[in-house]
Amino acid sequence: MHRFFVIIFFAVAVVFPLSLSAGNQPSDTNVYGWAWVGEDSGAGNPVFGWMSANCYNRWNAAFATHCPPNYGLKVNTDGSIQGFLWSGYTSNSGIGWIDFAPSGPYPTYPQHSARFFFEDTPADPNDPYDDVENPGNPDAAGYEAGQVAGWVRIVSLQQYGEGLGKDDWGWVQLRGSWAKEDGEYTQGTWIDFDTGQIYGWAWSGGFNGTPLESQGIGWIQLRNFTGGAQPFAPVFQAPFIEALQGNIYGQESVGIDEANNNRQSFAPPENNFNATYLIQSGGVIQHFVSEERGKSINILEPFTMTLDETLSLPQAGNRYQNTLSRLDLPGIRTPVEQVGGKKKNKYGHEIVESSETLTSRIFSNQTVLGGKIYVITPNNPQKELTVDRTFAIKNGAGVNSGAGLIIVDGDLKITKDVLYTGSPAANALGHIASLAWIVLGDITIQGGDAATAVTDLDGAYIALGRTDGQKGIIITGKSNEQLRVSGLLMAKAFQFQRTYIGGADKFENPKSSEQVTYDGRLHVNVPPGLEDFSAAFPIQRATLPK
């Protein structure tokens, strides 16, 4: 059991700066909670006490703001960490700012500032984050998924030391070969993939074998306390995806990327879920949870099932069929006759063919899909169709169906929202707007800031990839804006790149980064050609099946 201690080393007054470095301060934070410097058991008088990870934090059990100054920590998608902890109630108490992205050079290995590792990282002499020149140090073995390593710095000590002609004061090491206890190394700092909690120990002091009392403050603890006024461990609020009123299926693993050195995702925040009903996979399910599973056993636990390998995405290699459904793509997209100037496939569906590269050249501002199949083979070198303006889809009326299927023989790039308008009022089920895309390539959704990011997509988006088996990826685009899909997403692989976690109350009321709500239109008004294929989609029933 660690015994918390603090080394006292200066007797003169130190003024802690209240200004923040704009270069290090993140624009958006995703860590809240507290760290502690003091006596572990509560015995004795704490010397520095609590350190806050965010100016908007849990104070005595309730979230409240103590901003400005605006400060906090942010774990970026590449694992780098920015921002500041704050210790003290006034400018002459506590230890002030602790910078998580200080500039080097650093006292010893590793030669980088604070960094979180989403995946196992083996030792590599060409990897700047490993130091294989020091075989006795634990960093030589690489990093494990979940570890936090590197250096942070106490700004007040750094500046005080510089005033004395010293340039090595104030360093805090998050992982290292320091402080053996009972013959074993302490475990450093970690982030738990199941809870997001940041826990463990960091060391502030000398790094040359013997603690140098003029360089640090000793141990810093990051974990819950059983007593005290603020028993809230620092927590990383990670982005998470959400399938409302639906399921998540994966032919391979879910929640861990085995092809990318076992890079891991985080479980959703407490009382949030990744899927409403079911998460099913042919591989490992890790850190993904479904609401029904959580309710049934009263804990957050992934629902792992064995998935028959034949339950795969329809593609050219299996003649566009699996154990649940069949997609006759050649029959759907190929005209076999012309009736009244209109091309028809063997099922009698009207086919509209185009080689345009922009949807604005094919569809009007507000479009009734009319029960047609649109086959688009872009004639640009990229073989890419771009949704270049808001794609507004109207309900049908009279004899015109509101359903439609768009087949893209290439990639689909979505730079504007795709929306059902809800007008005119649907007087029959066949009038309800219902759009499906089948893309023989990748689907890329534009990210960016609030002015450029696509935020709302209605319809079913199915990325089958090319006939040679390549591609078939849905990429949601890097953005701090939420992506909301009303319909479904189906692809060979996904790249979920959104980092949104909510608005001003994101820690109290976290939101998903990508939210997919299954709306059932594919069963109410099936797009032409998908009558058999829709059997593989979730079915919503108002009564028990007989």
Solvent accessible surface area in square Angstrom, and as a share of the most:
residue,aa,sasa,rsa
1,M,190,0.85
2,H,26,0.11
3,R,138,0.51
4,F,1,0.01
5,F,79,0.33
6,V,29,0.17
7,I,30,0.15
8,I,107,0.54
9,F,39,0.16
10,F,54,0.22
11,A,109,0.85
12,V,82,0.47
13,A,100,0.78
14,V,21,0.12
15,V,126,0.73
16,F,13,0.05
17,P,32,0.20
18,L,97,0.48
19,S,90,0.58
20,L,46,0.23
21,S,54,0.35
22,A,97,0.75
23,G,67,0.64
24,N,35,0.18
25,Q,38,0.17
26,P,11,0.07
27,S,119,0.77
28,D,39,0.20
29,T,20,0.11
30,N,14,0.07
31,V,1,0.01
32,Y,27,0.10
33,G,0,0.00
34,W,14,0.05
35,A,2,0.01
36,W,31,0.11
37,V,0,0.00
38,G,3,0.03
39,E,48,0.21
40,D,22,0.11
41,S,81,0.52
42,G,60,0.58
43,A,52,0.41
44,G,57,0.55
45,N,133,0.68
46,P,75,0.47
47,V,74,0.42
48,F,39,0.16
49,G,9,0.09
50,W,41,0.14
51,M,0,0.00
52,S,2,0.02
53,A,0,0.00
54,N,5,0.02
55,C,7,0.04
56,Y,49,0.18
57,N,0,0.00
58,R,67,0.25
59,W,48,0.17
60,N,107,0.55
61,A,69,0.54
62,A,60,0.47
63,F,41,0.17
64,A,41,0.32
65,T,83,0.48
66,H,101,0.45
67,C,38,0.23
68,P,114,0.72
69,P,55,0.35
70,N,100,0.51
71,Y,12,0.04
72,G,0,0.00
73,L,8,0.04
74,K,47,0.20
75,V,8,0.04
76,N,30,0.15
77,T,78,0.45
78,D,89,0.46
79,G,0,0.00
80,S,27,0.17
81,I,11,0.05
82,Q,50,0.22
83,G,0,0.00
84,F,8,0.03
85,L,8,0.04
86,W,31,0.11
87,S,0,0.00
88,G,16,0.16
89,Y,191,0.73
90,T,75,0.44
91,S,46,0.30
92,N,124,0.64
93,S,43,0.28
94,G,19,0.18
95,I,3,0.02
96,G,0,0.00
97,W,4,0.01
98,I,2,0.01
99,D,13,0.07
100,F,16,0.07
101,A,23,0.18
102,P,11,0.07
103,S,94,0.60
104,G,39,0.37
105,P,123,0.77
106,Y,33,0.13
107,P,57,0.36
108,T,40,0.23
109,Y,32,0.12
110,P,2,0.01
111,Q,95,0.42
112,H,13,0.06
113,S,26,0.17
114,A,1,0.01
115,R,43,0.16
116,F,3,0.01
117,F,16,0.07
118,F,24,0.10
119,E,39,0.17
120,D,64,0.33
121,T,23,0.13
122,P,89,0.56
123,A,42,0.32
124,D,54,0.28
125,P,106,0.67
126,N,134,0.69
127,D,26,0.13
128,P,98,0.61
129,Y,62,0.23
130,D,16,0.08
131,D,31,0.16
132,V,55,0.31
133,E,143,0.64
134,N,57,0.29
135,P,120,0.76
136,G,60,0.57
137,N,6,0.03
138,P,37,0.23
139,D,0,0.00
140,A,18,0.14
141,A,82,0.64
142,G,5,0.04
143,Y,5,0.02
144,E,102,0.46
145,A,15,0.12
146,G,2,0.02
147,Q,13,0.06
148,V,5,0.03
149,A,0,0.00
150,G,0,0.00
151,W,0,0.00
152,V,3,0.02
153,R,18,0.07
154,I,0,0.00
155,V,22,0.12
156,S,2,0.01
157,L,3,0.01
158,Q,46,0.21
159,Q,89,0.40
160,Y,53,0.20
161,G,0,0.00
162,E,89,0.40
163,G,68,0.65
164,L,102,0.51
165,G,71,0.68
166,K,104,0.44
167,D,114,0.59
168,D,57,0.30
169,W,19,0.07
170,G,0,0.00
171,W,9,0.03
172,V,1,0.01
173,Q,3,0.01
174,L,6,0.03
175,R,22,0.08
176,G,4,0.04
177,S,40,0.26
178,W,27,0.10
179,A,40,0.31
180,K,131,0.55
181,E,58,0.26
182,D,134,0.69
183,G,69,0.66
184,E,121,0.54
185,Y,83,0.32
186,T,15,0.09
187,Q,122,0.54
188,G,1,0.01
189,T,5,0.03
190,W,40,0.14
191,I,3,0.02
192,D,49,0.25
193,F,17,0.07
194,D,83,0.43
195,T,89,0.52
196,G,4,0.04
197,Q,42,0.18
198,I,16,0.08
199,Y,67,0.26
200,G,3,0.03
201,W,17,0.06
202,A,2,0.02
203,W,10,0.04
204,S,0,0.00
205,G,2,0.02
206,G,7,0.07
207,F,37,0.15
208,N,127,0.65
209,G,82,0.79
210,T,91,0.53
211,P,64,0.40
212,L,64,0.32
213,E,104,0.47
214,S,46,0.30
215,Q,19,0.09
216,G,2,0.02
217,I,0,0.00
218,G,0,0.00
219,W,11,0.04
220,I,7,0.04
221,Q,5,0.02
222,L,14,0.07
223,R,88,0.32
224,N,81,0.42
225,F,32,0.13
226,T,155,0.90
227,G,42,0.41
228,G,60,0.58
229,A,67,0.52
230,Q,14,0.06
231,P,48,0.30
232,F,32,0.13
233,A,5,0.04
234,P,4,0.02
235,V,32,0.18
236,F,8,0.03
237,Q,13,0.06
238,A,10,0.07
239,P,42,0.26
240,F,9,0.04
241,I,27,0.14
242,E,29,0.13
243,A,12,0.09
244,L,56,0.28
245,Q,83,0.37
246,G,4,0.04
247,N,36,0.19
248,I,29,0.15
249,Y,107,0.41
250,G,14,0.14
251,Q,93,0.41
252,E,131,0.59
253,S,24,0.15
254,V,14,0.08
255,G,14,0.13
256,I,28,0.14
257,D,64,0.33
258,E,102,0.46
259,A,104,0.81
260,N,66,0.34
261,N,65,0.33
262,N,61,0.31
263,R,75,0.28
264,Q,30,0.13
265,S,38,0.24
266,F,12,0.05
267,A,18,0.14
268,P,4,0.03
269,P,24,0.15
270,E,137,0.61
271,N,121,0.62
272,N,30,0.15
273,F,41,0.17
274,N,1,0.01
275,A,2,0.02
276,T,13,0.08
277,Y,99,0.38
278,L,35,0.17
279,I,0,0.00
280,Q,25,0.11
281,S,0,0.00
282,G,38,0.37
283,G,28,0.27
284,V,76,0.43
285,I,12,0.06
286,Q,51,0.23
287,H,18,0.08
288,F,19,0.08
289,V,4,0.02
290,S,0,0.00
291,E,50,0.22
292,E,77,0.34
293,R,67,0.24
294,G,8,0.08
295,K,129,0.55
296,S,82,0.53
297,I,68,0.34
298,N,133,0.68
299,I,100,0.51
300,L,77,0.38
301,E,62,0.28
302,P,37,0.23
303,F,61,0.26
304,T,83,0.48
305,M,73,0.33
306,T,131,0.76
307,L,10,0.05
308,D,93,0.48
309,E,142,0.64
310,T,75,0.43
311,L,38,0.19
312,S,16,0.10
313,L,21,0.10
314,P,2,0.01
315,Q,50,0.22
316,A,35,0.27
317,G,78,0.75
318,N,43,0.22
319,R,188,0.68
320,Y,18,0.07
321,Q,62,0.27
322,N,28,0.14
323,T,87,0.50
324,L,97,0.48
325,S,10,0.07
326,R,111,0.40
327,L,1,0.00
328,D,22,0.11
329,L,5,0.03
330,P,81,0.51
331,G,9,0.09
332,I,2,0.01
333,R,56,0.21
334,T,65,0.38
335,P,45,0.28
336,V,91,0.52
337,E,91,0.41
338,Q,120,0.53
339,V,80,0.46
340,G,82,0.79
341,G,60,0.58
342,K,104,0.44
343,K,81,0.34
344,K,43,0.18
345,N,1,0.01
346,K,119,0.50
347,Y,103,0.39
348,G,42,0.41
349,H,38,0.17
350,E,32,0.14
351,I,6,0.03
352,V,47,0.27
353,E,84,0.38
354,S,27,0.18
355,S,55,0.35
356,E,61,0.28
357,T,20,0.12
358,L,49,0.25
359,T,5,0.03
360,S,32,0.21
361,R,150,0.55
362,I,41,0.21
363,F,12,0.05
364,S,70,0.45
365,N,98,0.50
366,Q,101,0.45
367,T,10,0.06
368,V,56,0.32
369,L,0,0.00
370,G,21,0.20
371,G,21,0.20
372,K,62,0.26
373,I,0,0.00
374,Y,16,0.06
375,V,6,0.04
376,I,1,0.00
377,T,54,0.31
378,P,5,0.03
379,N,113,0.58
380,N,36,0.18
381,P,128,0.81
382,Q,117,0.52
383,K,92,0.39
384,E,45,0.20
385,L,0,0.00
386,T,22,0.13
387,V,0,0.00
388,D,44,0.23
389,R,88,0.32
390,T,65,0.38
391,F,6,0.02
392,A,15,0.12
393,I,0,0.00
394,K,57,0.24
395,N,13,0.07
396,G,0,0.00
397,A,53,0.41
398,G,63,0.61
399,V,153,0.88
400,N,80,0.41
401,S,31,0.20
402,G,0,0.00
403,A,2,0.02
404,G,0,0.00
405,L,0,0.00
406,I,0,0.00
407,I,0,0.00
408,V,0,0.00
409,D,34,0.18
410,G,8,0.08
411,D,25,0.13
412,L,1,0.00
413,K,76,0.32
414,I,0,0.00
415,T,20,0.12
416,K,92,0.39
417,D,33,0.17
418,V,0,0.00
419,L,63,0.31
420,Y,31,0.12
421,T,51,0.30
422,G,52,0.50
423,S,49,0.31
424,P,57,0.36
425,A,79,0.61
426,A,44,0.34
427,N,132,0.68
428,A,53,0.41
429,L,118,0.59
430,G,32,0.30
431,H,20,0.09
432,I,40,0.20
433,A,0,0.00
434,S,0,0.00
435,L,1,0.00
436,A,0,0.00
437,W,0,0.00
438,I,0,0.00
439,V,0,0.00
440,L,9,0.04
441,G,1,0.01
442,D,21,0.11
443,I,0,0.00
444,T,52,0.30
445,I,2,0.01
446,Q,57,0.25
447,G,13,0.13
448,G,35,0.34
449,D,89,0.46
450,A,77,0.60
451,A,95,0.74
452,T,66,0.39
453,A,12,0.10
454,V,1,0.01
455,T,27,0.16
456,D,36,0.18
457,L,0,0.00
458,D,21,0.11
459,G,3,0.03
460,A,1,0.00
461,Y,2,0.01
462,I,0,0.00
463,A,0,0.00
464,L,2,0.01
465,G,2,0.02
466,R,103,0.38
467,T,96,0.56
468,D,92,0.48
469,G,37,0.35
470,Q,99,0.44
471,K,80,0.34
472,G,0,0.00
473,I,44,0.22
474,I,0,0.00
475,I,34,0.17
476,T,0,0.00
477,G,7,0.07
478,K,149,0.63
479,S,11,0.07
480,N,69,0.35
481,E,51,0.23
482,Q,19,0.08
483,L,1,0.00
484,R,91,0.33
485,V,4,0.02
486,S,34,0.22
487,G,4,0.04
488,L,17,0.08
489,L,29,0.15
490,M,40,0.18
491,A,16,0.12
492,K,68,0.29
493,A,46,0.36
494,F,73,0.31
495,Q,79,0.35
496,F,81,0.34
497,Q,48,0.21
498,R,6,0.02
499,T,39,0.23
500,Y,47,0.18
501,I,6,0.03
502,G,12,0.11
503,G,40,0.39
504,A,100,0.78
505,D,56,0.29
506,K,22,0.09
507,F,14,0.06
508,E,92,0.41
509,N,67,0.34
510,P,17,0.10
511,K,84,0.36
512,S,1,0.01
513,S,2,0.01
514,E,3,0.01
515,Q,39,0.17
516,V,26,0.15
517,T,42,0.24
518,Y,12,0.05
519,D,50,0.26
520,G,5,0.05
521,R,62,0.23
522,L,8,0.04
523,H,61,0.27
524,V,69,0.40
525,N,16,0.08
526,V,44,0.25
527,P,0,0.00
528,P,10,0.06
529,G,11,0.11
530,L,0,0.00
531,E,96,0.43
532,D,83,0.43
533,F,0,0.00
534,S,7,0.05
535,A,59,0.45
536,A,23,0.18
537,F,7,0.03
538,P,34,0.22
539,I,97,0.49
540,Q,95,0.42
541,R,147,0.54
542,A,111,0.86
543,T,109,0.63
544,L,157,0.78
545,P,86,0.54
546,K,248,1.05
